[in-house]
């Protein structure tokens, strides 16, 4: 579990691990809509709105959605990591209405009621003081605004891989600080109205080397780094059926509003 700011900065200082995790979803997801496309289909961003995204990562989720960027009156794309912000800027380039910033969700440098929409996808489980971070989100969000946040469930890829590798001492230690199971209750302390949406998907992996790379990129599995690559390959191959390893996924998002 990542439980302090130094650990978060170390894991996300460079885009390599995150890019590895994104690529396996692009290659093997059975739901061909794509998680990013599904997320964007649920945004309600109208022309001229002011938008803040926290924890943008590589910014790759905006690829193919530049039309939504231009819809915004102003959009600030941010991340906790300076290195990741540079990656976002490189990936998306310059747009008249777009700014790139290093921002900590626990101390958002904007005035009260600034934004129509705040977005924080796949990152709230890393925040050391989550209640403080959510108070900050609520503070900078307009009374009529919406907070969108995607996350994972507790019964997806990491749990599945840990079950396959349990004989080697591997355990699922991924943060459960904000999941589909508990996120609604956590958000409910700060927002009167919270809606949860689920994304149905799985992985159909045909090249186990891709899954090995993915497994090594994870930060939430104990003892994994000590297992030889060939051992992981053998375990994954042993569990394939008709040349496919079916891996469960559990993802979704919340939309939280003040009214």
Protein Blocks (a to p, Z undefined) as FASTA:
>chain_A
ZZbfklmmmmmmpmklmmmmmmmmmmmomblnopmlmmmmmpccdehiacddehklnolm
mgoplmmmmmpmbdcdddfblklmmmmmmmnopafkbccddddfklccbdehkbfbdcde
hklmmpmblmlmmmmmmmmpcfkbccddddddfklmklmmmmmmmmnopacfbdfkbcfk
lmmmmmmmmpmbdcddddddddddfblklmmmmmmmpckbghklmpcfklmmmmmmmmpg
ehiacdddddddddddfZZ
